[in-house]
Amino acid sequence: MKRLLLLPLTLIPWETFSSSMPTPISASWLHYACKEEASSEYARGFCEGVIDASYSSIQNWCVPEDITHGEVKDHIKTDLLKIKPTGAVTAIKFVSDSINSKWPCSREPK
């Protein structure tokens, strides 16, 4: 009796065409992706995804309820593109600092 042996594709290694990302993602990688987002849908997806993931991890969210997530992302991108952050700053730290500088939790009620 003949038997057929099938190996799952997950066991077959293949080369990836991109370099591995540092963990945690640095703000300089985020800067580059956001800078290139107009010309690449992959860069736009990376930029948007890292910003979403980063601000989703903020525990003290003090952005006013009438501010949309799109406005928050636009603010972060504006801050990010004003400077070129060093590799020592994580994306989460940059996003958190950007949000907290615009919408600090300690602001006085109107």
C-alpha positions as CSV (number, residue, x, y, z in Angstrom):
1,M,0.0,0.0,0.0
2,K,1.4,3.4,-0.9
3,R,1.1,6.3,1.5
4,L,1.3,9.9,0.8
5,L,3.1,12.1,3.3
6,L,2.0,15.7,3.2
7,L,4.0,18.3,5.1
8,P,2.2,21.5,6.1
9,L,3.5,24.6,4.4
10,T,4.3,26.2,7.7
11,L,7.3,23.8,8.0
12,I,8.8,25.1,4.8
13,P,11.0,28.1,5.5
14,W,11.1,30.9,3.0
15,E,12.9,34.2,2.8
16,T,11.1,37.4,3.6
17,F,11.7,40.4,1.5
18,S,11.8,42.9,4.3
19,S,14.1,43.3,7.3
20,S,12.8,42.5,10.7
21,M,11.4,45.3,12.8
22,P,12.9,46.3,16.1
23,T,10.8,45.6,19.2
24,P,9.4,47.8,20.5
25,I,9.1,49.9,17.3
26,S,11.1,53.0,17.4
27,A,9.7,56.4,16.7
28,S,12.2,56.8,13.8
29,W,10.6,53.8,12.0
30,L,7.2,55.4,12.5
31,H,8.5,58.7,11.2
32,Y,9.8,57.1,8.1
33,A,6.5,55.2,7.4
34,C,4.4,58.3,8.0
35,K,6.6,60.4,5.8
36,E,6.2,57.9,3.0
37,E,2.4,57.2,3.4
38,A,1.3,59.4,0.5
39,S,3.3,57.3,-2.0
40,S,2.8,53.8,-0.4
41,E,-0.3,52.1,0.9
42,Y,1.9,49.8,2.9
43,A,3.6,52.7,4.6
44,R,0.2,54.3,5.3
45,G,-1.1,51.1,6.8
46,F,2.1,50.8,9.0
47,C,1.9,54.4,10.1
48,E,-1.8,54.2,10.9
49,G,-1.5,50.8,12.6
50,V,1.4,51.8,14.8
51,I,-0.3,55.0,15.9
52,D,-3.6,53.1,16.6
53,A,-1.8,50.4,18.6
54,S,0.3,53.0,20.5
55,Y,-2.5,55.3,21.6
56,S,-4.7,52.3,22.4
57,S,-2.1,51.4,25.1
58,I,-2.4,54.7,26.9
59,Q,-4.0,54.2,30.2
60,N,-4.9,57.8,31.0
61,W,-6.8,59.0,28.0
62,C,-7.7,62.7,28.5
63,V,-8.6,63.6,24.9
64,P,-11.9,65.5,24.9
65,E,-14.9,63.4,23.7
66,D,-15.6,65.7,20.8
67,I,-12.1,65.0,19.3
68,T,-12.1,62.2,16.7
69,H,-9.5,59.5,16.5
70,G,-8.7,60.9,13.0
71,E,-7.9,64.3,14.6
72,V,-5.7,62.6,17.2
73,K,-3.8,60.7,14.4
74,D,-3.4,63.9,12.4
75,H,-2.0,65.7,15.4
76,I,0.5,62.9,16.1
77,K,1.6,62.8,12.4
78,T,2.1,66.6,12.4
79,D,4.3,66.3,15.5
80,L,6.1,63.3,14.1
81,L,6.9,65.0,10.8
82,K,8.2,68.2,12.4
83,I,11.2,66.4,13.7
84,K,13.1,63.2,13.1
85,P,13.0,61.3,16.3
86,T,16.0,59.2,17.4
87,G,16.0,55.5,17.5
88,A,16.1,55.6,21.3
89,V,12.5,56.9,21.5
90,T,9.8,54.2,21.2
91,A,6.8,54.9,19.1
92,I,4.6,54.4,22.1
93,K,6.5,57.0,24.1
94,F,6.4,59.5,21.2
95,V,2.7,59.0,20.6
96,S,1.9,59.3,24.4
97,D,4.0,62.4,24.7
98,S,2.4,64.0,21.7
99,I,-1.1,63.3,23.0
100,N,-0.3,64.5,26.5
101,S,1.3,67.7,25.3
102,K,-1.9,68.6,23.3
103,W,-4.5,67.2,25.7
104,P,-2.9,66.9,29.2
105,C,-4.9,65.2,31.9
106,S,-4.1,68.0,34.3
107,R,-5.8,70.7,32.3
108,E,-8.3,73.0,34.0
109,P,-12.0,72.4,33.3
110,K,-13.7,75.2,31.3
